[in-house]
Amino acid sequence: MVERIEAGLARVQGHAYEVTQPTQMRFNELIAGVRSEVAVKVFGENFAE
């Protein structure tokens, strides 16, 4: 199932996705300092764009 999801998402250019277990994801977010239910990380050189 994960392979099918990743294959579908691979068609979208410029995005990175991570498939993980909810408990592991929450633990990793807490380590990174995220304390909300939804987290978005934005990378790039021109944030105005």
Secondary structure as the mmCIF struct_conf table of DSSP 4:
data_model
#
loop_
_struct_conf.conf_type_id
_struct_conf.id
_struct_conf.beg_label_comp_id
_struct_conf.beg_label_asym_id
_struct_conf.beg_label_seq_id
_struct_conf.end_label_comp_id
_struct_conf.end_label_asym_id
_struct_conf.end_label_seq_id
HELX_RH_AL_P HELX_RH_AL_P1 VAL A 2 LEU A 9
TURN_TY1_P TURN_TY1_P1 ALA A 10 ARG A 11
BEND BEND1 VAL A 12 VAL A 12
TURN_TY1_P TURN_TY1_P2 GLN A 13 GLY A 14
HELX_RH_AL_P HELX_RH_AL_P2 PRO A 22 ALA A 32
TURN_TY1_P TURN_TY1_P3 GLY A 33 GLY A 33
BEND BEND2 SER A 36 GLU A 37
BEND BEND3 GLU A 45 GLU A 45
TURN_TY1_P TURN_TY1_P4 PHE A 47 ALA A 48
#
